[in-house]
Amino acid sequence: MTQAITTQDVAKAAGELNRMRGALSRWLKYRALNDQVLAGTARTRKPLPYAQRAIAQGRDMVAEQDLATKLSVLLAALMPGQALPNPDVTANPQAAVQLAQIALAGPPPAGPVATGNLGTIVSSPWFWPAMIAAGVLITITTAIQTSADVAKDHEEKACIEAGACTDYGFWLKAGAVVAIGWFAWREMGVGEFVKGHLTKRRS
């Protein structure tokens, strides 16, 4: 007996879908910038040949193949009968990018054969979440999010190494160290201790 799908199930699926799309967007941001470096159209703080080599060496095609495979499985379930890009990154190096863009775009508009309210249903933002909940596909959306995060980390590190991105994490950590040091100096008496020690040495 098939268990009925509740509005809570659909809302949960919508949340997972949004998180998956967020992870894909973050990965695509760095992927696109790195592609511009490879094409020589992005400015870098390091010599272009070095930057391009850093991008090429930092790109993890194993991670992209994992992402492309999972996206292909999800989209095939959500878009039965629709032609999808070849998920094999060996034959199609842009496979993960193309599939991610489809996942971000959402369900395609209903075709000319649609009648009645079918077009409205297919174009509804709740159409995919309902299908995900009904098809028990939440697990794969979570797996795609994880794979996208892994691929994003590789692209971000390569982008930083190439001098095309700023390592905000480093500056946030540096800022935290400075803030802690200032707090210790002003509020915990470190400043007065140091001043007193220096005064004793001078006398």
N, C-alpha and C positions, 0 to 999 in steps of 0.2 A: 504494500500500500504506500503510495507516494505521500510524503508529509507536505502539508500546505505551507506555502511561503508567506511569511508575515511581513508587515511593514518594517518591523525591526530588522529582519533578515536583509531586506533590500537596503535599508539605511546603513547597515554594517558593511554590506558589499559596496555601497557608494563611497563610504569612508576609505575602504581599502583601495578602491579604484583611484580616488583622488590622491592618496599617498603614493601609489604606484606611478601616477602621472607626474607627481612632483619630483620623484626620483629620476624619471626619464627626462624631464625638463632640465634638471641640474646637470645630468650627464651630457645631454645634447648641447648645452651652453658651452662646455669646455671642448666637446668634440668638434663643434663648428669653428671655434676659435683656433684650435689646433690645425684643422683643415686649411684655414686661411694662412697659417704659418707655413704649412707644407706647400701651398700654392704661391707663397711669396707676397701675399697681399696684406699681411698683418704686420704691424710694427713690433719689433722686439728690442729688448735692452741688450741683447747679446747678438753677435754676428749671425746673420741669417743661416749660413751653412751649419753652424753649431746648433742653432735653434731647431732647424729642420731635422737634424740627426737625433736630437733629444726627443722630439715628437715621435719620430718613426720608431725609435728604440723603446719609448715608453708606452706605445700603444699595445694593449694586450688583446690580441685577436682571439685567444682562447676565451677570455671573459666576454668578448663581443659575440662569439659563437654561442656561448651559453645563453646570453641575453636574447639573441635572435631566435634560437630554438624555442625558448619559453614563450616569447611573444607570438611566434607563429602558431603554437599550440592554442594559446588563448584566443587569438584573433580568428583562427579557423572555427573555434567553437562559437564565437560571438557573431561571425559573419559567414555562415555556411553558404557555400556556392560562390563566394566572392573570390576573384583572383587576387592572390597575395604575392609579394616579392619572394624570390627564391631565398630561403633562410641560410643557405650555405655560404659562409663568408669567404670561402676559398674561391668560389665562382662569382660571388657578388659581395665585394668588400664593404658595400654600403647597406648590406641587408639589415643589420640591427638599427641603423639610422632610419631607413625607410619604414620598417615595421613600427618603430617607436613613434614616428610621425603619424602613422595611421591610428595607433592607440591613443595619441593625444587629440586627434581630430574628432574621435567619437564615431558613432554609427553613421554610415552613409545615408543620404536622403533616400526616401522611398522612390522606386522607379516608376515609370509610366504605367506599369501594370497594377499598381496599388489602387485599391478602391476603398470607398467608405472612410473609416477612421484609421486605416492601417498606416497611412503616411504619417499621421500625427503621432501614432504609437511608436513607430520606428525612429522618428526624429526626437522623441522625448529624451531628456537627460537621464530619465530613470530606466530607459530601455535596457542599456547594458548592465546596470546594477541588478535589475530584476533577472536578467539572464544569468548573471554570475551567481546570484543566490540560488536560482532554480537548478543550475548545473553544478553546484558545489565547486565553484571555480575560485573561491576566495584564496585557497592555498597557493594557487599558481600566481595570483596577483601579488601576493606577499613575496613569493620567490622571485618574481620579476623585479620588485622593488629592491630586494637584496642584491640581485645581479647588477642592476643599474647603479647602485651605490658603489659596488666594487669597480665597475667600469669607469665611473666618475672619478674615483680616487686615482686611478692610473692616469687618466687624461689630465686631471688637475695637477698632479705631481710633474707630469711631463711639461705642462704649460708653464709652471713655475720655473722648472729647470731651463726651459727655452727662453725665459725672460719675457714672456708674453702675458704673464699674470703676476699678481702680487701675492705673497704668502701672508694673507691676513692672519692666519693662525699664529705665525711667529710674532707678529706685531701685537696681537692680543695678549699673548703670553708675556711679551716684553713689557707691555703696559701694566699687566697685573703685577709683575715683579717690582716695577717702579712704584706702583700704588702701595704695595705692601711695605716697601722700604720707607716710603714717605710717612705712612701711618706709624711704623715702628719708631721713626725718627722724632715725629711730633708728639704722638700720643702715649708711647710706651717708655719714654724717657731715654731713648738711645742717644738722641741729640745732646741732652744735658750731660749724659755720662761721658760722651766723647769730648765735649767741650771741657768738662772738668778734668779729664785725663790729660788733655793737651795743656791746660793751664798749669797742672802740677809738673809736667815735663819742662815747661818754660821756666818755672821758678827754681 
